[in-house]
Amino acid sequence: MPGTLATVATGIVRVLGTFAPLSFLGDSLITRPLAVSYGQFLAIAAIALIAIINWIGVERAGEFQLFFTVLKIVICRQLSPSR
């Protein structure tokens, strides 16, 4: 999945960089100790946003699954004959 996220982020930056008001995305934001462009910073932000959205979705799905698992256990206990 990391490769997919990197591809999506790169695609977002490349498409946005074609618009004249966003042509600065190729310019350097930081030059030392490592050169980082505005586009790379935007790609990092896009990956962070996608990861947060994914985390929220996984957390909610886990809560949904836990609720229905408990509900199934309660129903099975109610339907099973008493000992």
N, C-alpha and C positions, 0 to 999 in steps of 0.2 A: 504493500500500500504506500510506502514512502515514495516510491518512484512515480506512482499515480499522482500523488499530491504535488510533487515537484513539477510534473508535466502540466498539471492544471494551473499552478501558480505561474509557470513560465509562459503559458499560453495567455493568461490574463494580462500579464505585463506586456507581452508582445503586441497584443491587440490594442491595449490602451495606449501604448507608445506610438501607434500610427496616427492618433489624433493630434492635431497641431497644439492644442492647449496642454497636452501631456507629453510633449516632445522632450521635456527635461528628464524623463525617466532614465535616460542613458547617462546623464551627468553624474559625477561622483558626489556622494554625500559625505563620505569619510575617506581620507587618503592614507592615514597611518593608524595603526600598524598594518592594516589590511584594507585595500581599496574596496569600498562598498558603494554601489550606485543607488540612486533613488528607486530604480526598478527592482533591484535585489531586496531592498528594504520593504517595498510593497509586496513582493513575492513572499517574504517571511511573514508579513502581516496577514496575507491571504491564507497561508498555511495555518497560522495560529487561529484564525477565524473558523476555518473549516474544521480544525481539530476540536474547537470549543463546541461548535454545532453538533459534531459527531458525539462528543462526550455527553451532551445534554440528551441526545436521542437514545444513547445506550443506557443512560441512567433511568430515563423514563420507561424504556422497554423492560429493564430489570425490575422496576417497581410493579409494572403491570404483570409480569410473569410471576413474581412473588405473591401478589394478591390472588391470582388464579390458582396457584399451587396450594396455598393455604385453603382456599375455597374448596378445591377438590378433595383435600384431606378431610375437611369437616364433613362434606357430603358423604364421602366413603365411610367415615366413622358412624354417621347417622344411619346409613343404609345397611351396615353390617349387623348381623344378629348378635345380640348380647350374649356374653358367656356366662 
